[in-house]
């Protein structure tokens, strides 16, 4: 049994059993991948994959359990490498943070700036993705930290922490009728075309839920991933914009009026998520703490079970 065999098994599952893609991902040949898989199956005495001819088509019942073990073994191998770098005093590395556009654009710039000053030799990669893709990147080890408002807190394979709460706000042109309403209701809002986020992004579920609970069907004429797009079309008077509060800047958005929506929509919570069982370098802990100061190293390590590992090394 060797790590190349384990990686072949893992990638075969990740690549939907397409051995050509597995070979490309592992920088080897398709026959080489097939051989690695077959040798491990022979050593274990069970078939891991279902086959149709020479093609892999799925996992056998024992294969599903074996793949879970393979994932744990490869995660621990990566943890071992990270721990070695940590305790050898190496202050270089790479930190990949998967996050949404809203977080990258409005919540993270000062954090990234501070992190770069403190860890100039660490390569920081911000990977913008949808919440569901962020979950995938974390579970497959392609990202170290995930930050988003949707999806992260409910994924069983992740450990998540509440980072901060925020509200939606309305943005309209200065002469819009809603500027004359002291506290607009959902009924008032439903009387105008709306522009807001795509489904599954930036608290859209809370917006839809509020209207549904009130028995209203608003006219959403435009959706976008980017608050700047929403603001642009709200300023052109195509509709009332509903955006995250941190996306409104009074100085930059002088062509728009901000109207509180705290009374209309429930608050949202942005989460920080990590793969269960992952070992975090010092600089990863530092990034999390810069983003959410209440998330201390002890808090995060305890949830991940890191403290036992570090104590073992210290002993």
C-alpha positions, 0 to 999 in steps of 0.5 A: 500500500502506498500514497499514490494508490490512495491518491488514485482512489481519492481522485477517481471518486472526485473526478466522477470515475473518469480515469483520464481526468484522474491521470491528468490530475496526478500527472501520470498515465491512465494505465498507471492509475488503473494499475494503482487501483487494481493493486490496492484492490488485490492487496485488500482482497475486495473490489473498491469500484463497480465496473462496466468493462474497463470503465469505473462506474461507481463504488461498491459497498466496501468501497464506500467505507474504504474511500472514507478511510482513504480520505482520513489517511491522506488528510492525516498525511497532510496534517503531518507535513503541516505539523512538521513545517510548523515545529521546524520553524518554517515561516513560509507557506500558502494559505488558501481562503475560499470566500464569496465576492461580497466577503472578498470585496467588503469584509476582507480587504483590511484583514488581508492587508494586516495579514500581508504585513505580519506574514510577508513570506506566506502566499495568500490566495483568495478564491472567490466561489459560490457557498456550495463550491466553497464547501467542496473546496474545503472538503477536498482540501483545496482550501484551508479556510472558508468564509461565507454566509450560506451553506457552511454551518450545515455541512457535516464534514466541516467545523464552522464558527460564527464570525459576525452578523449583518443586515440587509439594507435598501438602496434607491435613487434620491428621488425614489418614493420610498425615501418619503416613507419613514419605515417601509413595510414589506407591502411597500417594498413589494409594490416596486421592482426589486434588484438583489442577489442570486439565490443562494448568495449573501442572505437571499434566503432571508429575503425570500423567507420574509416575503413568503411568510408575509404572503407576498410575491415581489417582482425581482427584475434582476439578480446579481452576485455583486452588490456593485452591479445591484447598486448600479441598476438601482441608481439607474432606477430599474428597481429597489436594490437590496444589498448587504449593509457592508456593501454600502459606502456613503462616500462612494455611493453618493448617488444612492440613499440607504434605507434601513431594512432591519425591521424587514429581514432577519439578520444574517451570520457569516461563518468561518469554516474548516475541514474537520480534523485539519491541522492549521498552521500558525498563520492560518490561526492568525488570519482567522483571528484577524477576521473574527477577533473572538475566535482565538487559537484556543477556541478553534484548536479545541473544536478541531482537536488540534490541542491534543496534537500540539501537546503530544509534540511538545511532550 
